Amino acid sequence: MTDPISDMLTQIRNALAVKKPEVILPFSKLKSNLASAMEKAGWVGEVSADGEGAFKKLRLKLKYDERGLPMISGLLRVSKPGQRIYTRSKTIPRSPLGNGTAIISTSRGLMTSAEAHKAKLGGELICQIW
């Protein structure tokens, strides 16, 4: 697999399309940190790791509103393995609808766009969620 983050976002997108309550992914530190940032921003529910060693899995509970519509209406992978996209703290992009979040890989770890802007940190723009 050349891009595990794109694979993770696609699995979340597909699970939301068929209204699954949770997604189970192969575990990695990067995916775990990304899921934790999404949980902190309120886009997904509980994030947990199950199992040990090579059989460790990452479990994401998906969130839906009272009408049954998913909280996430769009996921976009911005920085790709073939083309890395970096941003400064002053030029962090806004989501298309204005109510989304960008996840940024900074020198202090993965952060939401609001946290990175508050800490005045830039970095690699991993994905956008709205």
N, C-alpha and C positions, 0 to 999 in steps of 0.2 A: 504494500500500500504506500503510495507516494505522498498522500496528503490526508493524515488521519483526522484533522480538524474539519475538512470538507466532508469527509465521510460521517463524522459525528453530526454536523449540521444537517446533512441530508437525511440521516436516520431520524432526527428530531422532526424535521419537516414532514417526512412520510408518516410518522406516528401521529402527528397532529392532524394530518389529512384524513386518517381513518379513526380519529378520536380514541386512541389508545390511552390508558391511564398512566403508563410509564414506558420508559425506554431502557433497555439493558445493553450496555456497550462494553467492549474490551477496555480494561483499565490502563491508563497512563497518567503520569503526573500532570502533563499539560492539559489533557482532557478533564481531569479532576479539578484543576485550578480554573479552567474555563467554565465548567459547570457551577463551581462555587461562586464565581463572579456573576453568573446568570441568576443564581439563587439569591445572592445579596441584592441584586437589582430588582428582584421580584418577578422575573419572567418564568421561572420554573419553581416547583415545590421543593421537597426534600431531596437532597443529594446524598447518596451513601455508597460505600465500597463494600462488596461482599466477596468472600473467598480468600485464597492465599496464593502467593507466587504467580505462576504463569496462568492460573485459572481465575485470577482476580477480575471482578466485573464492576462496572460503574452503573449504579441504578439512579435514574432521574425520574421523579414524579412530575408529570405535566400538569399545568394549571389551565382550568377552563372557567369562564364566567358563569353567571346564573342561567344564561340562555343556552349554555353548552358550547359556546364559541371559544376557540383557543385564545389564550392571552397573547400568544405570539402570532402575528399575522404575516411576518416575513423575516427571513434570515438571509444574510448576504455575506459570503466570504470575500473579504477585500484583499488582503495580502495573501499571495499564493506562493508556492515554492519557486515558481519560475519568475515571479515579479513581486518583490517585497515592496510594500507601501509604508512609508514612515510619515509621521505627522508631528508637528510641534504642538505645544500645549495651547497656543493661541489659535491654531488652525484646525482643531479637532472638528471633523465634519458632523453636521446634524443629521438626524434621520429624515427620510423623505416626508413623513407625516408630522414631524416635530415632537413626537412623544416617544421616541425610541432611545436606544442606548448603543454606544459603540464600545467594544472591548479592546483595550490597548495593552500591549506588552511593554511595560516600562522597566526601568532599572530596579524598581521595587516590587516587581511581579505583575500579574495581570490585574488591571483595574478597569472600572467602568469609565466612561468619558467624563462624568461629573467628578469622580474622585481624582482622575488625572488632571483635570482642569483646576480643581481646588489645590492640588499639590504642585501645580505648575510643572508637570512632567509630560514629555512627549514620548513617542516610541513607535513600535510597529502596530499598525492598525489591523487587528486580527479579523474582526467581523462586526457587522451592524445588525441590531435586532430592533424590530418595530412591531 
